[in-house]
Amino acid sequence: MKNLISTSRRYLLYALPAVLFFSYYPRIFLGENNLMNFELSLPLIWLAVFALLSLPELIRLIRGYAQWTTAQKFLFATAFAFISYSSLSTFWSENKIRTILTAGIMWCIFISAFSIKNILTNKEIKKNILKIFLISSILVCAFCWIQSFLDLIGVQSSVTMICRGCTTSTFGFPHPNGFAIEPQFMGNLLLAPSLVFFYMCVYAKTKTQKVKFAISTIFVTSTLFFTFSRGAIYAFCIALIFLCIFLCVREHSLQPSKTLPLVLCSFIISLCAQGIFAGLSYTNDTFLTGITKSIHHLSLGIIDLREKEQNQPADQDDQATFDGYVSESTEIRLSLTEQALQKSLSSPAVFFFGVGLGGAGSALGSKEIIQNEYASIFLELGIIGIVLLLQLMIIIFHKLRKNALAPVILSVLLSYLISMCFFSGLPNALHIYLLPELLLFIL
């Protein structure tokens, strides 16, 4: 029985890198109430099964707690305290069902994260998982381009699985969401693969490997740009700069920065693709309007290269919904964040203890999700939750700083931390909590 569980956990870990990409499709809809939808996805099912099978292993590890290093003890205790406090908030949450379900996901992540290392016992397992991670990233990117092409030629969204606001009619060119609910989550899923491919390209040992990783870097990164998710793109750019600086300082050389042109090439490819898709689309857009719209939107309206007539509204059936920067998307995020902060400061009880895990929507009187994870945590868990989370982050960063893989792992973590300023929620972002731990042991 013990061998069966061990084998099952190993094969589940093999599947993890690929499963994480299916964060929304396929999904099992179980119903809804006035505050939330009840759905299951492949990553959630994977997490529940893996955590259940890993529970005996975690108990075995805890029995050897006395032999742990001080850093391991601090990390475990802080993570345990944060999740315990989050679970305790059930008592004062207005949305107890969501609180219980969210706490359950957090405990599953806790069990899984602390028991992953013991499966990765030999180089062959690590090599296989890394290969699956890289190949599945490339295949999902290929699907994103196919999804975009199918939308361009008019295939129904029920077949392509492209989201309502991602179609060609929105900007004149599609921006794919893959198997995720929205492009921002698809772009977020590509943060780690893009940074890892870049890192592997820098340290490729042979010319053949260098070429292979360079092509992969361009393909995956251009797909990230093509998702048109500003949150993911900003997070990637900042994390990439951090990674390059870290590598240059560590190597006492500017050699790592010589790989940066690959990213510029990726952006140009994505921009040209948006122009080509716009020119071929059923809207009245052209190659030029597609590119200028993209630059205008990504720059938050600061860089405006559009022609004057392009800025004028037209009563035409073939007119795309937006002609550039969509300020409403930014304003809605800022408005929700402001509402969350106002609610957090509305009373001492809410300030210190929050409204309860998963209770942000009910606190604001709707199913609305605050599109800022930090504002959401502050509202739900109060200043106590923020302090515990901050302490956990400090311990993780301190533990990793001297690791040989510190540059790439910390850059991935940094990209995730930045991206969480643009969305909130657990079910669609499980990769943020599971992938860094996996990469730490397979790279």
N, C-alpha and C positions, 0 to 999 in steps of 0.2 A: 504493500500500500504506500509506504514511504517513497519507494522508487517511482511509483506511478505518479504521485503528486509532484515529485522533483522533475520528472520528464515533462509533465503537463505544464509546469511553470516555465520550463526552458523553452518549450515550443510557443507558449503565449508571449514570451519575451521576444522570440523571433518575429512574431506577428506585430508587435507593438508599433514599430516605426511606420508600417503601412497602414495599420488600423487607425492611427491618429489622424490621418488625412480624411477619414470618413466621419467627420465630426457632426454632420447633419443628415447626409444621405448615405445609405438608407436610414430611415427612422421609423419607429413604431409609435404611433399616436395613441395614447391611452385615455385621453379626455382632457378636460379643463375645468377650472372654476373661475370666479370673477377676478382672481389675482394672479393666476399662473396657468401654463399649459403643462400637461404631464406627458413626457415623451422619453423614449429610449433610443440611444444611438449605439453604434458599434463600440466606440471608445468607452462609453458608460458600462456596457455589458462586459467588455474586456476587463475594466477596472474592478467591477464587482467580483468576477470569477477569480481574477489574479489575487485580489486582496484576501478572499476567502481561503484560497489554497496557500497563501503566504502567512496566514495568521500563526500556524504552528512554528514556522521558522522565526517569526518575530519574537514569540514567547521564548524560544531557545536562545535567541540573541540577548534578550533582557536578563535571562538567568546568568549570563556572563558579564553583566553590567560592571562588576568590580574590575574587570580586566580592560575596560574601555579607556581610551585616552581622555584627558580633561576636555579637549575640544569636542570629542564625540558625545560626552555626557552633557555638555552645555547645549549642543545642537539638539539632541534628543529631548532634553528637559524643556527647552524653549518652544520647540515645535509642539510638544505634548501640552504645554501650558496654553499656547495660542488656540489649539483646536479644542481643548477642554473648555476654555472660556467661551469660545464660539458656540459650543454645544450647550453650555449653561444658559446662554441667552435665550434658549427656548422658553424659559419661564416668563420672560417679559416681552416676547415677540408677539405681534398681532397676527402674524402669518405662520402659525406653528407648523403647519404641514411643510411649507417651504424650508423652514429652519431645520426641521428634522432631516429632510431629504438632503439639503446642502451640507449639513453636518456629517451625514452618512458618507457623502462623496469625499469630504475632507479626511475622514478617518480611513477611508479606503486608500486615498493618496498617501497618507501617513504610513500605513502598513506596507504599501507597495514600494514606496521610495526607500524605506529603511531595510528592505529585504532583497532588493534588486542585486546588490553587490555580490551576494553569496552564490548567485547562479552563474555569474561570469567568472568561472574558475579556470578556464584555459583560453589560450590565444585563438583557437579555432572557433569557439563560440563567439568571441568578440569580433573576429573577422567576419563571420557570417552575418551577424546583426548589423555591423557597419555597412556591409555590402547591400543588405536589404534596405537600410536607411537611404543610401545613396541612389539605388536603382528605383525605389518607390517614389522618391522625390522627383526624379527625372520623368517617370511615367505619368505622375499626376500633373506635372507641368505640361506634358504632351497633351493630356486630356483637356487642360485649360485652353490650349490653342485650338483644339478640335471643337470644344464647346463654343468658343467664340466664332469660329467659322460657320458652324451649324446655325448659330443665331443670325449671323449675317445673311445667310441664304433663306431665312424664314422658317426654320424648323421650330416647332412649338416648344415652349419652355418646359412643358410636362415631359418632354423627351430629353432635352438638353440639360435640365435641372439648373438652368441659369436663373438667378433671382430676378424679381420684378423690376428692380431699379438698375439692373446690370445690362439690360438689353441694348441693342444698337440704337433704338429710338431715344435713349436717354441723352447721349452726347453725340450721336452720329457714329459711334464705334462701341463695340461691346467691351466690358471689363469683367473677366471671368471670376466666378466664385468657387469653381471646382466642385467638390463634394461638401463644401462648407455652407453655412447659411448665408454669408455675405462675403464680398471681396475682402473686407478688412480682416476676416478670419483666415481666408485663403492666403492673403499676403503675410499674415502673422505666422502661418504654418511654414512659409518658405524662408523665414528669417534664419532659422538654424541651418537648413541646407545651404543657403547662400553663403553664410559666414564660414561654414565648415569646408565647402568646396574652395573658397578663397584661401583659407588657411592651408589646405592640402596642396593647392597650386603653388603657394609660396615655398612649401617644403618638399615639393616633388623631387625625387632623387634622380630620375632619368628624364631625358628629353621626351620620350613617349608618354610618360606619366604627366609631364608638364603640359603637353598638348591636350591630353585627355581631360585633365582637370580644368584647363583653361576653357575648353569648349563647354564643359559641364557648368562652370561658373557663369559663363555668358548666358547659357540657355536658362538656368534656374533663376538667375538674377534678373534677366530681362522679363521673365514671367512674373516675378515679384513686382517689377515696375508696371507691367501690363495689367495687373489687378487694379491699378489706379487707386489703391488704398493709401491715402496720405499718411495715416498713422503708422502703417507698416514701412512705408518708404522713408519717412523721417527717422523712425527707430533704426532702420537698417543703416542709413547713412551715418548717423551718430555713432552707432556701434562699430561700424567699419573704420571710422576715423580713430576710435579708441583702440581697436585691434591693431591698426597699422602703427600707431604711436607706441603701443606696448611692445610690439615686435621689434621696432626700430631701436627702442631704448634697450631692450634685452639683448639684441644682437649687436648693439653699437655699430649699426649699419643702416643705410637707407635702402638696402636691397629689397626688403618686404614691400616698400611703397611702390616699387616698379611694377607690381601686379595691379595697381589701382586703375590703369587704363582699361582693363577688362570690364570694370564696373561702368566706366564712362561709355564704353562700347555697348554694354547692355542697355543703358538708358537710351542711347541713340537708336538702337534696334527697336526698343519698345515704342519710342516716339514715332519712328517711321512706320511701324506696324499700325499704330493708331491712325496715322495719316492715310495709309493704304486702305484700312478697313473703312474709314470715313468716306474716302473717294469711291469705294465700291458699294457703299451702303445704299439703301432705298431712301435715305434722307437726301436733302439738297446740299449736304456737306461735300467738301473737297479735301484733297490731301493736305492743303494748307490750313483749312479751317480746323481739321482734326488735330493737327499739331499745335496750333495757336490756342485752341480750347484747352488742350491738355496742360500746356505751360501755364495758362491763366489760372486753371483750377489748382494745380499743384503748388503754385506760388501764392495761393490764397488771394488772388486778384492783384498782386503787386506787379507782376510782369504781364503787361497787356500788349501783345503783338497782333491782336486781331484787327482786321480791316474795319473801317467805320460802319460799312453796311452790314457787317457781321454782327455788330452790337445792336442793330435795330430789330425789334420784334417783327415777325412776318406771319400773316394769316395764311399759312400754307399747310396743306396736309402732310407734306414731306419734311416739315421743319422738325428738327430734334428738340426735345424738351428743354435742354439747357444749351446756352451758347458760350459757356465758360464757367468761371468760379461760382459754385453753389454756396452762397453765404449762409443759407438757411441751415445747412448741415453743421456748420460751425456754431451758429447761433443757438441751435437746439442743444448741442453738447454743453455749451457754456451756460445756457439757461438751466438745464438739469443739474449741472454741477453747483450753480448758485443756489438753486432750491434745496439741494441736499445739504449744503453748508449752512444755509439759514435754518433748516430744520435741526441740524446738529447743535446749533447754538441757541435753540429756542428754550432750553431749560437745562439746569445742572444735571439732571438725571440722564437726559439724552446725550449731553456732552461727554459725560464720564462713561456711561454704560451702553449708549446707542439704543436703537429701537429693536434690536435682535437680528441675528444672522438671517439674511434673505428677506428682511422686512422693509427694504428700501421702497419697493413698489407700493406696498400698503401704506407706508408712511406718507407717500406723495399722493395717495388716493387712486392708484391705477396699476396696470400691468407694466407701466413704463420702467425701463431699465436705465439707471443712471450710467451714462456712457463715460465713466471715469471710475476705475476700480478703487482708487484711493479715497475719493469722495464717498463712494459707496461703503467702503469699510469703515470710514469715520462715522457715517450715519448709522450703520448697522451695529458696530461694536464699540463706538465711542473712542475717547482718547486712550483708554486702556488697551483696546484692540490695536490701535495704531502703534503704541509703544512696544507691545509684544511683537508685532510684525516687524517693526524697525530693528528691534534687538535680534530677531531671527535673521534678517537680511545681513546685519553687521557680522554675525557669527559665520554665516555662509561665505561671505566675501573674505573674511579674515582667514577662514580655513582653506580657501582656494588660492589665495594670493601667491603662495610659494609652490604650488603644484606646477609640474612641467607643462600641463595643459591649461594653465591659468588664462593665457591670452584669449583663446577661442571660447572656453567655457564662460569666462566673465563677460566677454563681448555678447554672447548669446543671452546671458542673464540680463545684461544691460539693455539689449534690444527689447526684451520682454517687459522689463520694468518701464521703459519709455512708452511702449505700445499700450500699456495698461492705463495711460492717460486718455486713451481714445475709446475704450470699451470696458465693460465689466461683466462678470458672470463666470461660472465654473464649467458647465457642461460643454460649451463650445470651445473651451481653451484648456483642455486637460494637458495638451502638449507642453504648456508652460511649466507645469508642475512635475512632469514625468521625464521629459526629454533631456534636460540638463544633467540629471542624475545618470541617465543611460549613457549619454555622450562621454561623461567623465570616465567611464570604465571601458568604453569600446574604442576610443580614439588612440 
